[in-house]
């Protein structure tokens, strides 16, 4: 699995619109899901809100053999 870091609102919006799975990392917590919504400060994934300034978000892409 290849993970590409999502760096800005456009990246997050693209993942939400095309319903692509993302991985969010906060300290020791990792969660995978679809972005339900996002604004200037938070991203909602699987019903939970994650602060943009405290978390890292990654696009999940399958590996190519």
C-alpha positions as a printed Julia matrix, in Angstrom:
65×3 Matrix{Float64}:
   0.0    0.0    0.0
   1.35   3.41  -0.98
   0.4    6.46   1.1
   0.53   9.98  -0.32
   0.38  12.8    2.2
  -2.57  15.14   1.74
  -1.21  18.66   2.07
  -4.08  21.1    1.56
  -7.87  21.58   1.37
  -7.9   20.75  -2.34
  -6.34  17.34  -1.63
  -8.92  16.62   1.08
 -11.79  17.82  -1.1
 -10.67  15.58  -3.97
 -10.55  12.54  -1.7
 -14.02  13.34  -0.33
 -15.65  13.95  -3.74
 -14.2   10.79  -5.32
 -14.85   8.73  -2.14
 -11.26   7.55  -1.82
 -10.11   6.05   1.48
  -7.74   8.07   3.64
  -5.6    7.28   6.65
  -5.41   9.75   9.52
  -2.57   9.59  12.05
  -2.65  11.3   15.45
   0.04  10.28  17.97
  -0.49   6.51  18.35
  -3.96   6.56  16.8
  -4.53   5.53  13.19
  -7.87   5.36  11.46
  -8.87   4.57   7.9
 -12.1    5.71   6.29
 -13.83   8.09   3.95
 -13.92  11.84   4.51
 -17.48  12.82   5.37
 -16.78  16.55   5.58
 -14.02  19.05   6.26
 -13.59  22.73   6.98
 -10.68  25.06   7.79
  -9.88  23.32  11.09
 -11.32  19.78  11.12
 -11.83  16.67   9.02
 -14.69  14.26   9.78
 -13.88  10.59   9.15
 -16.06   7.7   10.34
 -18.08  10.06  12.53
 -15.02  11.38  14.37
 -13.52  14.84  14.02
  -9.76  15.27  13.59
  -7.97  18.6   13.94
  -5.97  19.45  10.82
  -3.14  21.06  12.77
  -2.7   17.96  15.0
  -3.05  15.13  12.49
  -1.52  13.9    9.28
  -3.74  12.69   6.45
  -2.76  10.25   3.71
  -4.39   9.0    0.53
  -4.37   5.22   0.42
  -3.41   3.75  -2.92
  -2.95   0.06  -3.68
   0.52  -1.08  -4.6
   1.17  -1.97  -8.21
   3.03  -5.18  -8.94
